Amino acid sequence: MNNSTITKKAAFAYQLTMGLYAALVMTLLAETWWLNPPPGSRLAITAIQLIPLMLPLPGLLQRRPRSGAWLCFILCFYFISGVLSVSAHPDSPHGWLTASISCLLFSVSLLFIRWQSQSMNSQGA
């Protein structure tokens, strides 16, 4: 496969990754602030939910594959949270959305990591 094809695939996977990343953040914010506000400090709960997700963001914005790998590790917690929410409240769409988006984001991030690494390796060679 030539370098331009790999670069195009990496760019497409990056766009999907960032779109799904934003969708996950928006889902978490909507649940905490509007759909099902928890008792206690919403600001503290939002920080607990979003700070781990924000850690790889600077590297993702620079299209670093290693940051994509860290995102995949972090997404495991959001997937588990979504599955636990579904098991507790099967009628609530929040758990389904969180689990689905985190699973899709995990898969697309893996493709981004693979193609971005290949693109970077072929440019350096």
Buried (B, 14 or more C-beta within 10 A) or exposed (E): EEEEEBBEBBBBBBEBBBEBBEBBBEBBBEBBBEEEEEEEEEEEBBEEBBEBBEBBBEBBEEBBBEBBBBBBEBBEEBBEBBBEBBEEEEEBBBBBBBBBBBBBBBBBBBBBBBBBBBBBEBEEE
